[in-house]
Amino acid sequence: MAAIGQLAAGVAHELNEPLNTILGFAQLAQKTPDLPLQTKSDLEKIADASLHARNIIRELLIFARQGKPGRTPVNLNQIIMNELKLFETMCAKSGVELKRVVDSELPEILADKSQLRQVISNLIVNALQAMPDGGTLTLQTSFDASSVKFVVEDTGIGMSDEVKENIFLPFYTTKDVDQGTGLGLSVVHGIIASHKGEIFVKSEKDKGTHFTVTFPRQQETVSKEYGI
């Protein structure tokens, strides 16, 4: 996995400079007065494709830079609520009902707040993409004696057994070329593993998908970290 990350970072850096040049000149050319309509259309396509490619490079760099997380006490409920606020408008436009079932007594965990936001955001985006005709998105938190858990569940198109077996592999995707790189869930898996957590998926075609993420409770994490 480390070798793949190094390769991804190298490719991303090599592509960045020529891509920015293409995008810059396309945007500059768009400002030329009295351009023919066809030329305007072609330049817009070049700029859009360049922006899409730049987004792919950004995802490659995120994947390549996965490292040991910084650990501070964080409230998972708060992170989930803050992330959901960013998606409320998108859910409303897509006909997706949001359900929040959070445990108010949820204990804090030791984690990298920024990386947890990335995990939650990726899982929400994945769920929304699985519900093009609307549905229900549920986020739930709970805990037991050894772990803190959160669930992201959708009522979307679901996955086949083959897809479930491969979804955490880097660059694996069932989406169209212009809709993803296949890195999102791989990044999610890597971040969770670096926190000594686990992620489980249940899914059935045309019935939806259920992701469960577990993290060790704070005291257990501290004990493992310092050999107590």
N, C-alpha and C positions, 0 to 999 in steps of 0.2 A: 504493500500500500504506500509506503514511503517513496519507493521508486516511481510509482505512478504519479504521486504528488509532485515530485521533482520534475518529472517530464511535463506535467501539466503547467507548472509554473514557467518552465523554460519556453514552451510553445506560446503561452500567453504573452510573455514579455517580448518575444520576437515578433508577434503579430501586432502588438499595440501600436508601434510607431508607424508602420505603413498604413494601418487602418485609420489612425487619426489624421494622417495626411489625406487619404481618400475622402474622409468625412469633411475635413476642413475645406478642401477645394470644391467639393460638391455644394456645401453651404455657401461658399463665396460665389460660385457660379450662379446660384439661385437668385442672387441679388442683382444680376445683370439685367438692365432694363430691356423691355421689348423682346423678351424671349418667346420663341414659338411655343404654342401649347404643348406640343409633343416633347420638346426639350425640357420644359418645366416638369412635365410628368416623369420623364426619365430621370431627371436630377433628384426629384422627390423620392423615387424608388431607390436610387443609389444611397441617399442620405438615410432612409428608413432601414435599408439592409445593413448599412454601416453601424447604425445605432443598435440594431439587433445583435450584430456580431460583437460589439463592444460589451453588451450585456452578458454574452456567452463568456467572453474573456474574464469579466468580473467574477462570474461563477467559478471559472477555472481557478482563479487566484484564491478565492475563498476556500475551495476544496484543497488547494495545495498548502495553504497556510494553517491547516488544522494543527493546533499544538496543545500543550498542556494548559488547561484552563486556570485562570486566577480563581481563587476560592474565597468567597465572602458569604455571610448568611443572607439568603434571599427568600422572599415570600413569593412562592409560585402562584398563588391566587392573584396577587397584585400584577405580576408579569402577564398572566393570561388576560386579565381584565384590560390592561393597557393595550395589549396587542389587538384584542377584539375591537377596541374603539377605532382602530385604523381600518377595519374591514366592514364596519357597520353599513356604510353607504354602498359598498360593493355588494354586500349581501342583499340589501333592500332592492337594488336594481336587478339582481339576478333571481329574485323571488325565493331567497333562502332565509328560512327562519332560524334565528340564533337562540340556542338554549344554553344557559349557564347553570351548572349544578356544582357549586363549590362548597367544600367543607370549611366553615368559618374557623374551626379549631386546627386547621392544617399547620403542622410545625414547619419552621424554616429548614432549608437545606443549605449545605455549603456548595456553592456553584458559581460559575461565571455568568453573570446576569446577561451580558451581551449575547453570549452563545445560546443561552436558554431562549432568549427572544427570537433568535434565528431558528431554533428548533420549532417553536410554537408557530412562528410565521410560515415556515415551510409546510408544516402539517395542515395549517388552515388553507393555504393556497392549494395544496394538493386536493383537499376535500372540496373546495369550491369548483375546481376544474372538473371534478367527478360529478358535479350536479349542474350541467348546462341548462337543464329545464327546471331548475329550482329544487327545493327539498328542505331538509332540516340538518343543521350543523349543531352538534352538542359537544360542549367541553365540560368535563367533570373532573373534580379532584377528590382524593381520599387518602387515607393513610392507615397503616397497621403498625404492629410493634417494631418492624424492621425497615419499612420503606414508605416513601411518599409517592403517590401515583397520580398521573393525570391521563385522561382519555380524550381523544379526538375522534368523533364518530359522525359519519355522514350517511345519507340515504341515497347515495348516487349509484353510478353504474357498476360498482364493484370490480373485482379482479378475478381472473382465472387462477388456477393453482400454479400454472407456469409463471405468471406475472408475480404472484406472491413470493415464489422462490427466488426471484431475481431482482426485486425492486430496490434492494440496498446495494447492488453492485454499481460501481462507478460507470457512468455513461449509458446505463440501461434505461430505455424509455420506450413507451408505447405511443407517445405523442407525436404530432407532426413535427417536421424539422424546425419550423419557426415557432414552436411552442415550448421548447425546453431542451436542456442538454443531458438530462438523465443524471445530474449531480445532486439535486436537491435532497433526496432521501438518503443518498450516500453520505452527504455532509451531516444530515440529522443523525444517522447511525454512528458516525465517527465522534460527534460531539457527546452523544449519550454514553458511548463506551468510555470516553476520556473522563467522564464523571462517575465511572464505575456503575453506570445504570444499564438498563435493558429496555428494548423496545420489542413489542409483540404486535402482530397484525392478524386480524380475522377479517375475511371478506368473502362475499358471495356475489356472483354475477347478478346484476340488476336489483340487488337488495342493499348494497352499501358496504362500507368499510369501517373497521373499528381498530384504531391504533391505541395501544396501552403503553405508556412510558413509566418506568419505575426508577426511582433514585433512592440510595440508602439514606436513612435518617441521619441528621447532623452528627449525633454522638458517634454513630457507627463509622461515618466518614472520617471523623477526627481520629478515631482509634486506628483505622487502617492507614491513614496518612502518616501518623507519627509512631506507629508500631506499639500502641498502648494495649 
